[in-house]
Amino acid sequence: MATEEITERLLADAVTAMETLSVALGVRLGLYRALSAGPADAHGLARAAGVHPRYAREWLEQQAAAGMLAVAADDADPYARAFALPADAAEALLDADSPFYAGALPGFVASIAEVLPQVADAFETGGGVPYAAYGEGARHGIGGLNRPAFRTGVAGWIAAMPDIAARLTEGPARVLDLGCGTGWSAIALAEAFPGARVHGIDLDEASCAEAAGNAAAARLADRVTFAHGDAARPAASGPADLVCVFEALHDMADPVAALRSARGLLAPGGAVLIADEKVAAEFTAPGDLLERLNYAFSALHCLPATRAEGTAVEAGTVLRPGTVRAYAADAGYRCAELPVEHDLWRFYRLDPA
Ligand SMILES: C[S@@+](CC[C@H](N)C(=O)[O-])C[C@H]1O[C@@H](n2cnc3c(N)ncnc32)[C@H](O)[C@@H]1O
């Protein structure tokens, strides 16, 4: 790339980055939620969301210039100009059940910005930044992004393992969800398989507490439970018909130990289901959008969070299929890729060798 092209790219990237942060602000302060009730001018938005009118005006204009909001009624007085949240934008930003929901993602980016000095320190010292330090933005960013896929997809993913699907459908069955985050996969599994009890384990205490609250809100607390702990040394007892690891193997400091523990918890005929990033089979540069997305998360979030946990293996987000197969073999499994369609993940079935 010529210098001038790089400069242009950096400028465009800076615009995108700042627009992402302004979307995060709009989500955090409830500005989009307020506009979902109907068009508003700066004073109306300020009253509805409890922000200062001057900031409301600037944000509304910025969002319209960025193409996220529409001008509903123009006016020479900038404070009287009304802005609307188009239905498509409302769905993507506010409807957590929509398959197109991405409203939690800008907050994840903002959570990285908030800890950037700690990430810089970690680069220098080789240390880490605890997962918890990224706060609610990361927790909800991951959970919010994955929740629609769990709700609509989990039964189909399990159907790719007909023997396990039969065990879960017939019940009673037991499922372990390692690295369960805020619990949406465990809840989706319990909803899809009423004869199953699901137990989630996560190293992040705040995630476990939220997961328990989410299960209670879904009226599933009797069948969906959570415990704070390390998947490499789970206190949970088997036997489990299925052990799931959704987008979490790459976050574990010792993924092989976690898989080995899972093997010890499996009931005879049980299996492990891993879903992790659909990155290229080999390192390629420049990479496609998925490769770039996962490397960016890796350098700024997953690798620092994993190194805060320990440095046994720490894969980083870019967990290639060959690496999953190597971990599986080390932990005593046969590994097969499952024919499951997903935009972001690959699915692997592990059976004790
Ligand atoms: C990217 S999040 C995925 C969360 C959830 N499975 C989902 O798909 O929404 C990775 C999760 O792995 C958890 N984690 C990392 N290391 C772990 C370990 N050693 N044992 C258990 N959980 C771990 C993190 O706390 C985080 O909640």
Ligand as a Chemical Component Dictionary entry (heavy atoms), coordinates in Angstrom:
data_LIG
# 
_chem_comp.id                   LIG 
_chem_comp.type                 NON-POLYMER 
_chem_comp.pdbx_formal_charge   0 
_chem_comp.three_letter_code    LIG 
# 
loop_
_chem_comp_atom.comp_id 
_chem_comp_atom.atom_id 
_chem_comp_atom.alt_atom_id 
_chem_comp_atom.type_symbol 
_chem_comp_atom.charge 
_chem_comp_atom.model_Cartn_x 
_chem_comp_atom.model_Cartn_y 
_chem_comp_atom.model_Cartn_z 
_chem_comp_atom.pdbx_ordinal 
LIG C1  C1  C 0  -15.749 -15.371 24.808 1  
LIG S1  S1  S 1  -16.467 -15.762 26.357 2  
LIG C2  C2  C 0  -17.744 -16.908 25.852 3  
LIG C3  C3  C 0  -18.845 -16.984 26.850 4  
LIG C4  C4  C 0  -20.013 -17.892 26.422 5  
LIG N1  N1  N 0  -19.601 -19.273 26.240 6  
LIG C5  C5  C 0  -20.639 -17.370 25.161 7  
LIG O1  O1  O 0  -20.425 -17.966 24.106 8  
LIG O2  O2  O -1 -21.331 -16.356 25.207 9  
LIG C6  C6  C 0  -15.277 -16.828 27.101 10 
LIG C7  C7  C 0  -15.614 -17.202 28.537 11 
LIG O3  O3  O 0  -14.658 -18.144 28.987 12 
LIG C8  C8  C 0  -14.447 -17.898 30.364 13 
LIG N2  N2  N 0  -13.197 -18.549 30.788 14 
LIG C9  C9  C 0  -11.926 -18.218 30.468 15 
LIG N3  N3  N 0  -11.058 -19.077 31.033 16 
LIG C10 C10 C 0  -11.790 -19.996 31.720 17 
LIG C11 C11 C 0  -11.472 -21.132 32.497 18 
LIG N4  N4  N 0  -10.220 -21.516 32.679 19 
LIG N5  N5  N 0  -12.485 -21.824 33.057 20 
LIG C12 C12 C 0  -13.773 -21.447 32.878 21 
LIG N6  N6  N 0  -14.135 -20.370 32.143 22 
LIG C13 C13 C 0  -13.149 -19.656 31.566 23 
LIG C14 C14 C 0  -14.436 -16.384 30.449 24 
LIG O4  O4  O 0  -14.618 -15.937 31.766 25 
LIG C15 C15 C 0  -15.588 -16.040 29.502 26 
LIG O5  O5  O 0  -16.818 -15.961 30.182 27 
# 
loop_
_chem_comp_bond.comp_id 
_chem_comp_bond.atom_id_1 
_chem_comp_bond.atom_id_2 
_chem_comp_bond.value_order 
_chem_comp_bond.pdbx_ordinal 
LIG C1  S1  SING 1  
LIG S1  C2  SING 2  
LIG S1  C6  SING 3  
LIG C2  C3  SING 4  
LIG C3  C4  SING 5  
LIG C4  N1  SING 6  
LIG C4  C5  SING 7  
LIG C5  O1  DOUB 8  
LIG C5  O2  SING 9  
LIG C6  C7  SING 10 
LIG C7  O3  SING 11 
LIG C7  C15 SING 12 
LIG O3  C8  SING 13 
LIG C8  N2  SING 14 
LIG C8  C14 SING 15 
LIG N2  C9  SING 16 
LIG N2  C13 SING 17 
LIG C9  N3  DOUB 18 
LIG N3  C10 SING 19 
LIG C10 C11 SING 20 
LIG C10 C13 DOUB 21 
LIG C11 N4  SING 22 
LIG C11 N5  DOUB 23 
LIG N5  C12 SING 24 
LIG C12 N6  DOUB 25 
LIG N6  C13 SING 26 
LIG C14 O4  SING 27 
LIG C14 C15 SING 28 
LIG C15 O5  SING 29 
# 
